[in-house]
Amino acid sequence: METDDREGNRMWEEDSSPKHLLDTMFARGIKRKCFDGEEDIEGTLAGFKSVPSYNLQRQSLLDMSLVKLQLCHMLVEPNLCRSVLIANTVRQIQEEMTQDGTWQVINAQNTGQASLDRLVSSDILCRSTKEQGEGKLVPSYSSFSKDFEDIQSQDIISDLSTVASVQAPRNPQSNVWEMENPQENRGNFQKSLDQIFETLENKNPNSVEDLFSDVDNSYYDLDTVLTGMMSNTKMGHCDVLESFSSQTTTNSNSNCKSDINELDHIVEILVES
Amino acid sequence: MIPGIGNLTQDTLWCFSQVKGTIDIGVTEADIISTVEFNHTGELLATGDKGGRVVIFQREQESKNQLHRRGEYNVYSTFQSHEPEFDYLKSLEIEEKINKIRWLPQQNAAYFLLSTNDKTVKLWKVSERDKRPEGYNLKDEDGRLRDPATITTLRVPVLRPMDLMVEATPRRVFANAHTYHINSISVNSDYETYMSADDLRINLWNFEITNQSFNIVDIKPANMEELTEVITAAEFHPLHCNTFVYSSSKGTIRLCDMRASALCDRHTKFFEEPEDPSNRSFFSEIISSISDVKFSHSGRYIMTRDYLTVKVWDLNMENRPIETYQVHDYLRSKLCSLYENDCIFDKFECVWNGSDSVIMTGSYNNFFRMFDRNTKRDVTLEASRENSKPRAILKPRKVCVGGKRRKDEISVDSLDFSKKILHTAWHPSENIIAVAATNNLYIFQDKVN
C-alpha cells in the first residue's frame, strides 16, 4: 500500500481525513438525490451530477490518479496491471469531463495557456531529455498552481489537490505537446497520453535510437512510461515530490545531467559486454 | 461425514489446528507469505514468501492412539528458492518474492514443485536421504583419503541408515522468457509441459527444455499506447491437456484450445458478464479486474475472483456466470478510500474444496469466507491468534454495515485493511484448509466427532 497507516491500522479513524471525506461526500451526494431503493452508494452518474461537489470529487479522483501514476516505487519494476487500470480510470474521467464541457471550462480559465493535457504530459515527462531542450516548462510552476487552486475551492481536499496542482507547469510558449485545436480536447488528451508513451519509447531520437537499435524496445515500455521516467529511477518517493515543488531551473538542469549520466552508464555496460 | 464434502453451518464446524510463524508485532517483510499450495495427495503443504524462501510442511502419520486428532503438519524442508536480482538495463530490482508454487504429481520417491518469482521459474526436487554408504576402501569415515599403501584388504561398502535428511535441489531453471511479471504457472495434465503467464504473454514449456519456450498467447499491442488490458491469471484445464483459460484486468475470461492454432490469440470461448449500468462508477473497471481463475476439479466450471465477488462459470455458458457470491459488498461504498490507499488493487485468490461443492476466498481483517454452492449458505471466519486454542471451534464473524452494531459484530470502519488474506489452500480430499495471514500460516480442520 502506498499510504501509510497513520494511527495504527485504522483507516478511517480521523474523520477529517481527506479520504474519509471523499467517501462521505460521495455517499452524501447520493443520499440527496438517491432514487428509491437504490443500494449502491457509490452511485450512478445521474445521481451525482446534480450535486455541486461532484465535479470536485471527480477532479480529486483525477488528481489522485495522476499522482499514483507517477509516484511508484522506483527500485522495483512497478505493477503493470495497476498502472493500466489507473490509466484507464484517468481516460474515463477525461472523457466524461470532455463530454460535460468541464474540460472547456478549465481551458477557458487558463486562456489557452496550460491545460490538463500538459498536466499529464508535462508531469510525467518533465524530465525527459527532449523536454529539457525546450527549457520552458519549469519556471511556470508557481503561476499555474495558483490558477489551479483558484478553480477548486479551498477546502478539505486542498491537501490532495495542492500536491497535484503544484506538479502542473504552465507553458505559455510553444511546447512539444501544444494543442493544435483547442476544441479537440478529448482527442488531444488521448494524443498527449500517446505522445507520452511514444516519447518514452523513443527516449532520445537522435543518439539513443542508434545505440539501442538492436535492443528490444519493450524495455522502455508502458510500465516505464506510466510510472514516470527512466531518469527518475534513482529518486525516492519524497524526492520526486520535492523536486516537483522546488520550481527552479537548477532542478531541471540536474535532472538533465542525471539523464545523461544514466545514458553513459547504459552505454558503458553495453560497450563492456 | 464424508471427507471433502462440506455442508456448511449444519455439519461442518471448523476448528483451529495449527499456526506457523512468529507472533511478533513487527512483521519482517521477507516473512510475508505470498503463496500456499497443497500437493496432489495433501500430504505436503508448501508456502512461499517475499524473501524468496519455500517452506514445505509434511503431514505426520496419524497414530492409532490419537483418533480424535488428525495428522499435524510439521516442517519438512526449507530452502531458498529465488534470490533478489538486479536488471542493469532498466536499473530496477527483480524481487525474489515467490509468486506461485505448483506441485507436480508424484511419480517416484521424490517430490517436484515449480516455484516462480516475477521473471524466473524453477523446478525443485525434494528428496529424502535416510541411508548412507559406509565402508569405502579409498577413504575413511571422515572422508579423508587413505594412503593406498596401508590398504591390505578390500571390502564392499554397505548402506547404513542415517538420520533423515531432506534435500532440495534445483533441477531446472527456466529463465529469460518473460519481459513482464509472471503472475501464474500451471502444470498441464500431460505432466510434460507447463505454462507461465505474465501481464502480456503466456509461454508453454517442456519440463526438459530450459532454453526454449513456446509463446502461445501474446496480447501486447503493436503500439503500447493502445494497451488497456493485461493478463491477470491463467490455468490449464485439469483433464484436457489442450485447453487452458486466462483472465484479464477487464473482467473477461478466455478459453483457448492449443489444437486450433500455434498462437492462441483467438480464443475458443469468451466469458464476460454484461455490465450492470446501475452500478457503474469510475471504479467499475478496477473492481471487475479478475485476480484469480481456477478450474473446478471436475473441469466443468471455472471460478473467478474480482474485488468484491466470486463467480462460478459453466464452461458451456459464456454470457454470464451461473453463480455470483458477494465477498464483502459493504466495501462498495468505500471504493474511493480503497483506491486511494491502493487496497483496491489487492489480488485475492480463491479455491475449490475437493468435491467442488464449497468455495473459499479471503477478505480483510484476517477474515475469510466460504460459500456452499449447494445449500447457498456462507460463513465468515477469522484467522487470529485469539482463536488459536487447540481444536477451538471458530466462531462465525459478521460485519455490520450501519445502524446498530450487535455485540459480536464488527463495523466496517473498524476493519483492519492491513490484515488481508490473499492466499488460501484447500486439501484435495479432506476438510483441511491452510490460510496465510501476512506472516502466519493457519491450518484449520473440520471438527472430528
Interface residues (C-beta under 8 A of the other chain):
Chain A: M1 E2 T3 D5 N9 R10 M11 W12 E13 P18 K19 H20 L22 D23 F26 A27 E38 D40 I41 E42 G43 T44 L45 Q57 R58 L61 M64 K68 M74 L75 V76 E77 N79 L80 C81 R82 V84 L85 A87 N88 T89 Q92 I93 L193 D194 F197 E198 E201 V215 D216 S218 Y219 D221 L222 D223 T224 V225 M230 T233 K234 E262 I266 I269
Chain B: D87 Y88 L89 K90 S91 L92 E93 I94 E95 D118 T179 Y180 H181 D199 L200 K220 N223 M224 E225 L227 T228 E229 V230 T232 S249 S278 N279 R280 S281 F282 F283 E285 I286 S289 R332 S333 K334 L335 C336 S337 Y339 E340 N341 D342 C343 F345 D413 S414 L415 D416 F417 S418 K419
